[in-house]
Amino acid sequence: MRALVIAGPRSARVEEVAEPVPGAGQVVVDVRRAGICGTDVELFTGEMAYFAQGKTRFPVRPGHEWCGVVTAAGPGVPGGWLGARVTGDTMLGCGRCARCRAGRRHVCADRYEVGISGGWPGALAEQVLVPAWSLHRLPDTLDDRTGALVEPGGNAWRAAAAAQAGPGRRILVCGPGTIGLLTTAFAVASGASVHVLGLDDHQRSLARSFGASEYWTGADRPPVTYDAVIDATDDHRTPGFALALCEPAGRVVFIGVSGSPSLIDSRDLVLGDVTAVGILGASAGLGPAIEHYADGRVDPSGLVDVTVGLSQAAEALAGRISAGSGTKIHIDPAA
């Protein structure tokens, strides 16, 4: 089969690789659609922290935002999975340690991350191999574009939940990228009033379409404070800024990851009685994301305006293909 392989920093191409063979408890999924994420770009450039930490090594086969159809199953997999349209969890814990047994597979010390760490091949390919336990069925009402947006949606749902989004809550989302816009939509669906902060006006109309009631820029910063502030940027300066805009006894939620260490004044955290929450992965949010998409509370379709074939995936990673009016490029391996 064909798969995108990142051989080294800024070196990627589609190669012929062996088709996956499912072992016990595993399935093979024919990939219908896969999204390119900021994490994939960091893998391509070699700038991802996992390289320095020894969690990831070249070559890498990326892709963790996907949907497809189960076409093969190994021993022990219930027959009902064959032919099912699915998406799946990125975080594959060992299933044996105390963290996994407590339902926290996403922070298992020995976890694989599909297409990211531990050498588990990802879904920027014609097929992907995953454990059956990691699958989530997709309703027929969700098209492939939406199915491949469940994983970022799960992250965003977790961020909105950590901000305790609900009626009467005023929330600021910093960063109008894919995660920031989806977080906005989930928070609005919960009844919160949401403002969005971007670097410039470029995403103003898109943020409005996802429910933002106000949009601010670096040159026109919010004059108010918020019950919760969510950092969905890759800017190391934003965490301190987020804390400064948070109401006493409020919450700051960090889901963005910067390329260099961030500094906050812990005195502001303590004296403001502020709760800080970090979000890693979509695991607990995948089901809620599917439910919100299926019943129409959140429509993520505006994020994807451009879909290209697998042969153009390397160009997309290199930034040579525009995302058009959206924030994300999708790959159709069959195109």
C-alpha positions as CSV (number, residue, x, y, z in Angstrom):
1,M,0.0,0.0,0.0
2,R,1.0,3.7,-0.2
3,A,1.9,5.7,2.8
4,L,3.5,9.0,3.6
5,V,6.9,8.5,5.2
6,I,8.9,11.3,6.9
7,A,12.5,10.2,6.5
8,G,14.1,13.2,8.3
9,P,13.6,16.9,8.9
10,R,11.7,18.3,5.9
11,S,12.1,15.1,3.9
12,A,8.9,13.3,3.2
13,R,7.5,11.3,0.3
14,V,4.8,8.7,-0.5
15,E,6.3,5.2,-0.5
16,E,5.1,1.6,-1.1
17,V,5.1,-0.2,2.3
18,A,3.8,-3.5,3.5
19,E,0.1,-3.8,4.0
20,P,-0.8,-4.1,7.7
21,V,-1.8,-7.5,9.1
22,P,-4.1,-7.5,12.1
23,G,-3.0,-9.3,15.2
24,A,-5.1,-10.4,18.1
25,G,-7.6,-7.7,19.0
26,Q,-6.5,-5.5,16.1
27,V,-8.3,-4.3,12.9
28,V,-7.2,-2.8,9.6
29,V,-9.0,0.3,8.5
30,D,-9.1,1.5,4.9
31,V,-8.6,5.3,5.3
32,R,-11.3,7.4,3.7
33,R,-10.0,10.8,5.0
34,A,-7.1,12.1,7.1
35,G,-6.4,15.5,8.4
36,I,-3.0,17.3,8.6
37,C,-2.4,18.7,12.1
38,G,0.1,21.1,13.5
39,T,1.7,18.0,15.2
40,D,2.2,16.5,11.8
41,V,4.0,19.7,10.7
42,E,6.2,19.5,13.8
43,L,7.1,15.9,12.9
44,F,7.9,17.0,9.4
45,T,10.2,19.9,10.5
46,G,11.8,17.8,13.3
47,E,10.8,20.4,15.9
48,M,8.5,18.3,18.0
49,A,9.7,17.9,21.6
50,Y,9.2,14.1,21.4
51,F,12.4,13.8,19.2
52,A,14.6,15.4,21.9
53,Q,12.8,13.2,24.5
54,G,13.5,10.0,22.6
55,K,9.8,9.2,22.2
56,T,9.9,9.7,18.4
57,R,12.5,8.8,15.8
58,F,12.8,9.0,12.1
59,P,11.4,7.6,9.9
60,V,7.9,8.5,10.9
61,R,4.6,7.6,9.3
62,P,2.2,10.4,10.5
63,G,-1.5,10.9,10.6
64,H,-3.8,10.7,13.7
65,E,-7.0,12.5,12.5
66,W,-8.8,10.0,10.4
67,C,-11.9,8.1,9.5
68,G,-12.4,4.9,7.4
69,V,-13.9,1.5,7.1
70,V,-12.8,-1.7,8.9
71,T,-11.8,-4.2,6.3
72,A,-9.9,-6.9,8.3
73,A,-9.9,-8.1,11.8
74,G,-7.6,-10.2,13.9
75,P,-8.4,-13.0,16.3
76,G,-10.7,-12.0,19.2
77,V,-12.3,-9.0,17.4
78,P,-16.1,-9.1,17.4
79,G,-17.4,-9.6,13.8
80,G,-19.6,-6.6,14.1
81,W,-16.7,-4.3,13.4
82,L,-16.2,-5.6,9.8
83,G,-17.6,-3.0,7.4
84,A,-18.1,-0.4,10.1
85,R,-17.3,3.3,9.4
86,V,-15.1,4.4,12.3
87,T,-12.6,6.7,13.7
88,G,-10.2,5.9,16.6
89,D,-8.3,7.1,19.6
90,T,-4.7,8.3,19.1
91,M,-3.5,7.4,22.6
92,L,-2.9,3.7,22.9
93,G,-2.0,2.8,26.5
94,C,-0.7,-0.5,27.6
95,G,-3.9,-1.5,29.3
96,R,-2.1,-3.0,32.3
97,C,-0.6,-0.2,34.4
98,A,-2.4,1.7,37.2
99,R,-3.1,4.7,34.9
100,C,-4.7,2.5,32.2
101,R,-6.7,0.6,34.8
102,A,-8.0,3.9,36.2
103,G,-9.2,5.0,32.7
104,R,-6.2,7.2,31.9
105,R,-4.7,5.4,29.0
106,H,-3.8,8.7,27.4
107,V,-1.1,9.3,30.0
108,C,0.2,5.8,30.2
109,A,4.0,5.9,30.4
110,D,4.3,3.1,27.8
111,R,1.7,4.4,25.4
112,Y,1.9,4.6,21.7
113,E,0.5,7.6,19.9
114,V,-0.8,6.7,16.4
115,G,1.3,8.4,13.8
116,I,3.3,10.3,16.4
117,S,5.3,8.3,19.0
118,G,6.5,4.8,19.7
119,G,6.8,4.0,16.0
120,W,3.0,3.2,15.5
121,P,2.3,3.9,11.8
122,G,-0.3,6.6,11.2
123,A,-3.2,7.2,8.9
124,L,-1.7,9.4,6.1
125,A,-1.8,6.1,4.2
126,E,-4.2,3.9,2.4
127,Q,-4.7,1.8,5.5
128,V,-4.1,2.0,9.2
129,L,-3.7,-0.7,11.9
130,V,-5.3,0.0,15.3
131,P,-6.6,-2.0,18.3
132,A,-10.4,-2.6,18.1
133,W,-10.8,-1.2,21.6
134,S,-9.7,2.2,20.3
135,L,-12.5,2.5,17.7
136,H,-15.6,4.7,17.7
137,R,-18.4,4.1,15.3
138,L,-19.5,7.0,13.1
139,P,-23.2,7.5,12.4
140,D,-24.3,7.4,8.8
141,T,-25.2,11.1,9.1
142,L,-21.6,12.1,9.4
143,D,-19.6,12.4,6.2
144,D,-15.9,11.5,5.9
145,R,-14.9,15.1,6.3
146,T,-16.7,15.4,9.6
147,G,-15.5,11.9,10.6
148,A,-11.9,13.0,10.3
149,L,-12.6,16.0,12.4
150,V,-13.7,13.9,15.5
151,E,-10.1,13.7,16.9
152,P,-9.5,17.5,17.0
153,G,-13.1,17.8,18.2
154,G,-12.4,15.5,21.1
155,N,-9.5,17.7,22.2
156,A,-11.6,20.8,21.8
157,W,-14.5,19.3,23.8
158,R,-12.1,18.5,26.6
159,A,-10.8,22.1,26.6
160,A,-14.4,23.5,26.8
161,A,-15.3,21.1,29.5
162,A,-12.2,22.0,31.5
163,A,-13.2,25.7,31.2
164,Q,-16.5,24.7,32.8
165,A,-18.4,26.2,29.8
166,G,-22.0,26.8,30.5
167,P,-24.7,29.4,30.7
168,G,-23.6,32.6,32.3
169,R,-19.9,31.8,31.8
170,R,-17.7,34.3,29.8
171,I,-14.8,32.6,28.1
172,L,-11.8,33.8,26.0
173,V,-10.2,31.4,23.5
174,C,-6.7,32.5,22.5
175,G,-5.9,31.2,19.0
176,P,-8.4,30.9,16.1
177,G,-6.9,27.7,14.6
178,T,-8.7,24.4,14.3
179,I,-8.7,23.6,18.0
180,G,-9.5,27.1,19.1
181,L,-12.5,27.4,16.7
182,L,-13.8,24.0,17.7
183,T,-13.4,24.9,21.4
184,T,-15.4,28.0,20.7
185,A,-18.2,26.0,19.1
186,F,-18.4,23.5,21.9
187,A,-18.3,26.2,24.6
188,V,-21.1,28.1,22.8
189,A,-23.1,24.9,22.4
190,S,-22.9,24.6,26.2
191,G,-24.4,28.1,26.6
192,A,-21.2,30.1,27.3
193,S,-20.5,33.6,25.8
194,V,-17.2,33.2,24.0
195,H,-14.7,35.8,22.8
196,V,-11.8,34.8,20.5
197,L,-8.3,36.4,20.4
198,G,-6.2,36.2,17.2
199,L,-3.0,37.7,16.0
200,D,-4.9,39.7,13.3
201,D,-8.3,40.0,11.6
202,H,-7.7,37.1,9.2
203,Q,-9.9,34.6,11.1
204,R,-12.6,37.1,12.3
205,S,-15.4,35.9,10.1
206,L,-14.6,32.2,10.6
207,A,-14.6,32.7,14.4
208,R,-17.9,34.5,14.2
209,S,-19.3,31.5,12.2
210,F,-18.3,29.2,15.0
211,G,-20.2,31.3,17.5
212,A,-17.7,33.9,18.8
213,S,-19.6,37.0,20.1
214,E,-16.5,39.1,20.1
215,Y,-13.1,38.9,18.2
216,W,-10.0,40.6,19.4
217,T,-6.5,41.0,18.0
218,G,-3.0,41.6,19.3
219,A,-3.5,45.3,18.5
220,D,-7.0,45.4,20.1
221,R,-6.9,43.4,23.2
222,P,-9.9,42.6,25.4
223,P,-10.7,45.3,28.0
224,V,-12.4,42.7,30.3
225,T,-11.5,39.6,32.3
226,Y,-13.0,36.2,31.9
227,D,-14.3,33.3,34.0
228,A,-12.0,31.1,31.9
229,V,-9.2,31.6,29.4
230,I,-8.2,28.9,27.0
231,D,-4.7,28.9,25.4
232,A,-5.0,27.2,22.0
233,T,-1.8,28.8,20.6
234,D,1.8,27.8,20.0
235,D,3.1,31.1,21.4
236,H,5.2,30.8,24.6
237,R,3.9,34.3,25.7
238,T,0.2,33.4,25.8
239,P,0.1,31.4,29.1
240,G,1.1,34.5,31.1
241,F,-1.3,36.7,29.1
242,A,-4.1,34.2,29.7
243,L,-3.5,34.2,33.4
244,A,-3.6,38.1,33.4
245,L,-7.1,38.0,31.8
246,C,-8.6,35.4,34.1
247,E,-11.0,36.4,36.8
248,P,-10.0,35.6,40.4
249,A,-11.1,32.0,41.2
250,G,-11.4,31.4,37.5
251,R,-9.7,28.8,35.3
252,V,-7.0,28.8,32.7
253,V,-6.8,25.9,30.3
254,F,-3.7,25.1,28.3
255,I,-4.1,22.9,25.2
256,G,-1.6,24.7,22.9
257,V,2.1,23.7,23.0
258,S,4.8,26.2,22.2
259,G,8.2,25.5,20.8
260,S,10.0,27.0,23.8
261,P,9.2,27.1,27.5
262,S,6.5,29.4,28.7
263,L,6.7,31.6,31.8
264,I,3.9,32.5,34.2
265,D,4.1,34.2,37.6
266,S,2.9,31.6,40.0
267,R,2.1,34.4,42.5
268,D,-0.7,35.5,40.1
269,L,-2.0,31.9,40.0
270,V,-1.9,31.5,43.8
271,L,-3.2,35.0,44.8
272,G,-5.9,34.9,42.2
273,D,-7.0,31.4,43.4
274,V,-6.9,30.3,39.7
275,T,-7.2,26.7,38.6
276,A,-4.8,25.7,35.8
277,V,-5.6,22.7,33.6
278,G,-3.6,21.0,30.9
279,I,-5.2,19.0,28.1
280,L,-3.4,16.1,26.4
281,G,-5.3,14.2,23.8
282,A,-8.8,13.6,22.7
283,S,-9.5,10.3,24.3
284,A,-12.3,11.2,26.7
285,G,-13.8,13.7,24.2
286,L,-14.2,11.5,21.2
287,G,-17.7,10.2,22.1
288,P,-19.0,13.7,23.0
289,A,-17.6,15.1,19.8
290,I,-19.4,12.5,17.7
291,E,-22.6,13.2,19.6
292,H,-22.4,17.0,19.1
293,Y,-21.6,16.6,15.4
294,A,-24.4,14.1,14.9
295,D,-27.1,16.1,16.5
296,G,-26.0,19.4,14.9
297,R,-25.0,21.2,18.1
298,V,-21.5,21.7,16.5
299,D,-20.8,21.8,12.7
300,P,-17.1,21.6,12.0
301,S,-17.4,21.5,8.2
302,G,-16.2,25.1,7.7
303,L,-12.7,24.1,8.9
304,V,-11.9,22.1,5.7
305,D,-12.1,23.8,2.4
306,V,-9.3,21.9,0.6
307,T,-8.9,18.1,0.1
308,V,-6.0,16.7,-1.9
309,G,-4.7,13.2,-2.7
310,L,-2.0,11.3,-0.8
311,S,0.5,12.3,-3.5
312,Q,0.3,15.9,-2.3
313,A,0.5,15.2,1.4
314,A,4.2,16.1,1.5
315,E,3.5,19.5,-0.2
316,A,0.8,20.2,2.3
317,L,3.1,19.4,5.3
318,A,5.7,21.8,3.8
319,G,3.1,24.6,3.6
320,R,3.0,24.7,-0.2
321,I,-0.7,24.1,-0.4
322,S,-3.2,26.7,1.0
323,A,-6.0,25.7,3.3
324,G,-8.3,28.1,1.5
325,S,-11.0,29.6,3.6
326,G,-10.6,27.0,6.3
327,T,-7.8,26.1,8.7
328,K,-7.1,22.5,7.8
329,I,-6.1,20.4,4.8
330,H,-7.6,16.9,4.4
331,I,-6.0,14.0,2.5
332,D,-8.1,11.5,0.5
333,P,-5.9,8.5,-0.1
334,A,-8.2,7.3,-2.9
335,A,-7.9,10.5,-4.8
